Amino acid sequence: MEWVDYSGNQVLSIAGVCKQPYLKYLYLDNNNITKIDGLETNKSLRVVSLIGNQVTKIENLENLWIEELFLAAN
């Protein structure tokens, strides 16, 4: 699976949602996420969209090759 969209589903945490080794595109817009975590094993991840959540700090992305990160309205 390369693409996942869990937008608008009242997701509280990224951890456990995205354990796909070939995941490239992750969309978690308009949920209730407060922290970026649980993505460390997704080495193929290139696009992460967390628009409309409650993230206050960009963290836990240091070892990933994210090309696009969307965080508007947090």
Backbone as JSON Lines, residues from 0, in Angstrom:
{"i":0,"aa":"M","n":[0.85,-1.17,0.0],"ca":[0.0,0.0,0.0],"c":[0.9,1.24,0.0]}
{"i":1,"aa":"E","n":[0.67,2.15,-0.91],"ca":[1.48,3.35,-1.02],"c":[0.76,4.61,-0.55]}
{"i":2,"aa":"W","n":[-0.56,4.56,-0.44],"ca":[-1.36,5.75,-0.2],"c":[-2.43,5.46,0.84]}
{"i":3,"aa":"V","n":[-2.54,6.33,1.87],"ca":[-3.56,6.17,2.91],"c":[-4.17,7.53,3.2]}
{"i":4,"aa":"D","n":[-5.49,7.57,3.3],"ca":[-6.19,8.8,3.64],"c":[-7.2,8.52,4.76]}
{"i":5,"aa":"Y","n":[-6.84,8.96,5.97],"ca":[-7.72,8.82,7.13],"c":[-8.25,10.19,7.56]}
{"i":6,"aa":"S","n":[-8.4,11.1,6.63],"ca":[-8.86,12.45,6.94],"c":[-10.29,12.43,7.46]}
{"i":7,"aa":"G","n":[-10.56,13.29,8.46],"ca":[-11.9,13.45,8.99],"c":[-12.45,12.24,9.72]}
{"i":8,"aa":"N","n":[-11.6,11.49,10.4],"ca":[-12.06,10.28,11.08],"c":[-11.85,10.31,12.59]}
{"i":9,"aa":"Q","n":[-11.63,11.46,13.19],"ca":[-11.42,11.61,14.63],"c":[-10.25,10.77,15.15]}
{"i":10,"aa":"V","n":[-9.21,10.63,14.33],"ca":[-8.0,9.93,14.74],"c":[-7.31,10.75,15.82]}
{"i":11,"aa":"L","n":[-6.89,10.1,16.92],"ca":[-6.24,10.78,18.03],"c":[-4.73,10.67,17.99]}
{"i":12,"aa":"S","n":[-4.21,9.6,17.37],"ca":[-2.78,9.35,17.37],"c":[-2.34,8.71,16.06]}
{"i":13,"aa":"I","n":[-1.18,9.11,15.59],"ca":[-0.62,8.52,14.37],"c":[-0.09,7.13,14.66]}
{"i":14,"aa":"A","n":[0.46,6.93,15.86],"ca":[1.06,5.64,16.23],"c":[0.05,4.51,16.06]}
{"i":15,"aa":"G","n":[0.45,3.48,15.36],"ca":[-0.42,2.33,15.14],"c":[-1.3,2.44,13.92]}
{"i":16,"aa":"V","n":[-1.49,3.63,13.4],"ca":[-2.36,3.81,12.24],"c":[-1.65,3.45,10.95]}
{"i":17,"aa":"C","n":[-0.36,3.69,10.89],"ca":[0.37,3.6,9.63],"c":[1.61,2.72,9.72]}
{"i":18,"aa":"K","n":[1.44,1.47,9.84],"ca":[2.57,0.53,9.91],"c":[2.74,-0.18,8.57]}
{"i":19,"aa":"Q","n":[2.85,0.57,7.51],"ca":[3.0,0.04,6.17],"c":[4.41,0.35,5.67]}
{"i":20,"aa":"P","n":[5.23,-0.64,5.38],"ca":[6.61,-0.38,4.98],"c":[6.78,0.36,3.65]}
{"i":21,"aa":"Y","n":[5.79,0.29,2.78],"ca":[5.89,0.93,1.46],"c":[5.02,2.17,1.34]}
{"i":22,"aa":"L","n":[4.51,2.66,2.45],"ca":[3.65,3.83,2.45],"c":[4.42,5.07,2.01]}
{"i":23,"aa":"K","n":[3.9,5.78,1.0],"ca":[4.54,6.99,0.5],"c":[3.74,8.25,0.8]}
{"i":24,"aa":"Y","n":[2.42,8.14,0.79],"ca":[1.53,9.3,0.95],"c":[0.58,9.05,2.11]}
{"i":25,"aa":"L","n":[0.62,9.93,3.11],"ca":[-0.21,9.79,4.29],"c":[-1.01,11.06,4.53]}
{"i":26,"aa":"Y","n":[-2.32,10.95,4.52],"ca":[-3.21,12.09,4.72],"c":[-4.03,11.86,5.98]}
{"i":27,"aa":"L","n":[-3.83,12.71,6.97],"ca":[-4.55,12.64,8.24],"c":[-5.16,14.0,8.58]}
{"i":28,"aa":"D","n":[-5.7,14.67,7.6],"ca":[-6.26,16.0,7.78],"c":[-7.54,15.96,8.63]}
{"i":29,"aa":"N","n":[-7.75,17.05,9.36],"ca":[-8.99,17.26,10.12],"c":[-9.3,16.12,11.08]}
{"i":30,"aa":"N","n":[-8.36,15.81,11.93],"ca":[-8.53,14.83,12.99],"c":[-8.22,15.52,14.32]}
{"i":31,"aa":"N","n":[-7.88,14.75,15.35],"ca":[-7.57,15.3,16.67],"c":[-6.16,14.92,17.1]}
{"i":32,"aa":"I","n":[-5.23,14.95,16.18],"ca":[-3.84,14.55,16.44],"c":[-3.1,15.71,17.09]}
{"i":33,"aa":"T","n":[-2.4,15.41,18.19],"ca":[-1.66,16.45,18.91],"c":[-0.16,16.28,18.81]}
{"i":34,"aa":"K","n":[0.3,15.08,18.43],"ca":[1.73,14.8,18.41],"c":[2.09,13.98,17.17]}
{"i":35,"aa":"I","n":[3.23,14.3,16.56],"ca":[3.74,13.52,15.44],"c":[4.61,12.41,16.01]}
{"i":36,"aa":"D","n":[4.12,11.19,15.95],"ca":[4.88,10.04,16.43],"c":[4.38,8.77,15.73]}
{"i":37,"aa":"G","n":[5.2,7.74,15.78],"ca":[4.79,6.47,15.2],"c":[5.1,6.31,13.72]}
{"i":38,"aa":"L","n":[5.84,7.24,13.14],"ca":[6.17,7.16,11.72],"c":[7.59,6.67,11.47]}
{"i":39,"aa":"E","n":[8.34,6.4,12.52],"ca":[9.76,6.08,12.43],"c":[10.07,4.9,11.51]}
{"i":40,"aa":"T","n":[9.17,3.94,11.41],"ca":[9.42,2.74,10.6],"c":[8.99,2.9,9.15]}
{"i":41,"aa":"N","n":[8.38,4.01,8.81],"ca":[7.9,4.25,7.45],"c":[8.97,4.96,6.62]}
{"i":42,"aa":"K","n":[10.01,4.23,6.25],"ca":[11.15,4.81,5.54],"c":[10.83,5.24,4.11]}
{"i":43,"aa":"S","n":[9.72,4.79,3.54],"ca":[9.34,5.16,2.18],"c":[8.47,6.41,2.15]}
{"i":44,"aa":"L","n":[8.06,6.91,3.3],"ca":[7.14,8.03,3.39],"c":[7.71,9.29,2.77]}
{"i":45,"aa":"R","n":[6.96,9.92,1.88],"ca":[7.41,11.14,1.19],"c":[6.49,12.33,1.43]}
{"i":46,"aa":"V","n":[5.19,12.09,1.61],"ca":[4.23,13.18,1.81],"c":[3.4,12.89,3.05]}
{"i":47,"aa":"V","n":[3.35,13.87,3.96],"ca":[2.53,13.76,5.17],"c":[1.69,15.02,5.27]}
{"i":48,"aa":"S","n":[0.38,14.83,5.38],"ca":[-0.52,15.97,5.53],"c":[-1.29,15.83,6.83]}
{"i":49,"aa":"L","n":[-1.1,16.82,7.7],"ca":[-1.76,16.86,9.01],"c":[-2.53,18.17,9.17]}
{"i":50,"aa":"I","n":[-3.1,18.65,8.11],"ca":[-3.84,19.92,8.11],"c":[-5.05,19.8,9.03]}
{"i":51,"aa":"G","n":[-5.29,20.84,9.82],"ca":[-6.49,20.89,10.65],"c":[-6.47,19.96,11.85]}
{"i":52,"aa":"N","n":[-5.31,19.78,12.46],"ca":[-5.21,18.99,13.67],"c":[-4.81,19.91,14.82]}
{"i":53,"aa":"Q","n":[-4.17,19.36,15.85],"ca":[-3.76,20.15,17.01],"c":[-2.28,19.95,17.3]}
{"i":54,"aa":"V","n":[-1.48,19.77,16.26],"ca":[-0.04,19.56,16.41],"c":[0.6,20.9,16.79]}
{"i":55,"aa":"T","n":[1.42,20.89,17.84],"ca":[2.07,22.12,18.29],"c":[3.58,22.1,18.09]}
{"i":56,"aa":"K","n":[4.13,20.93,17.76],"ca":[5.57,20.81,17.61],"c":[5.9,19.82,16.5]}
{"i":57,"aa":"I","n":[6.83,20.2,15.62],"ca":[7.3,19.29,14.57],"c":[8.41,18.46,15.18]}
{"i":58,"aa":"E","n":[8.18,17.14,15.27],"ca":[9.15,16.25,15.89],"c":[9.03,14.84,15.35]}
{"i":59,"aa":"N","n":[10.04,14.02,15.63],"ca":[10.07,12.6,15.27],"c":[10.07,12.34,13.76]}
{"i":60,"aa":"L","n":[10.6,13.27,13.0],"ca":[10.69,13.1,11.54],"c":[12.15,13.1,11.08]}
{"i":61,"aa":"E","n":[13.09,13.15,12.0],"ca":[14.5,13.34,11.68],"c":[15.08,12.27,10.76]}
{"i":62,"aa":"N","n":[14.67,11.04,10.88],"ca":[15.25,9.94,10.1],"c":[14.44,9.55,8.89]}
{"i":63,"aa":"L","n":[13.51,10.41,8.49],"ca":[12.67,10.13,7.32],"c":[13.02,11.08,6.18]}
{"i":64,"aa":"W","n":[12.67,10.68,4.97],"ca":[12.93,11.49,3.78],"c":[11.65,12.18,3.31]}
{"i":65,"aa":"I","n":[11.0,12.9,4.2],"ca":[9.77,13.61,3.88],"c":[10.07,14.73,2.89]}
{"i":66,"aa":"E","n":[9.36,14.73,1.77],"ca":[9.53,15.77,0.76],"c":[8.51,16.89,0.92]}
{"i":67,"aa":"E","n":[7.3,16.54,1.38],"ca":[6.25,17.53,1.59],"c":[5.57,17.26,2.92]}
{"i":68,"aa":"L","n":[5.48,18.32,3.75],"ca":[4.83,18.23,5.04],"c":[3.82,19.37,5.13]}
{"i":69,"aa":"F","n":[2.57,19.03,5.31],"ca":[1.5,20.03,5.36],"c":[0.95,20.11,6.78]}
{"i":70,"aa":"L","n":[1.04,21.28,7.4],"ca":[0.63,21.47,8.79],"c":[-0.25,22.71,9.0]}
{"i":71,"aa":"A","n":[-0.87,23.2,7.98],"ca":[-1.73,24.39,8.11],"c":[-2.87,24.13,9.1]}
{"i":72,"aa":"A","n":[-3.3,25.19,9.76],"ca":[-4.45,25.16,10.69],"c":[-4.24,24.22,11.87]}
{"i":73,"aa":"N","n":[-3.05,24.26,12.45],"ca":[-2.76,23.5,13.66],"c":[-2.57,24.47,14.82]}
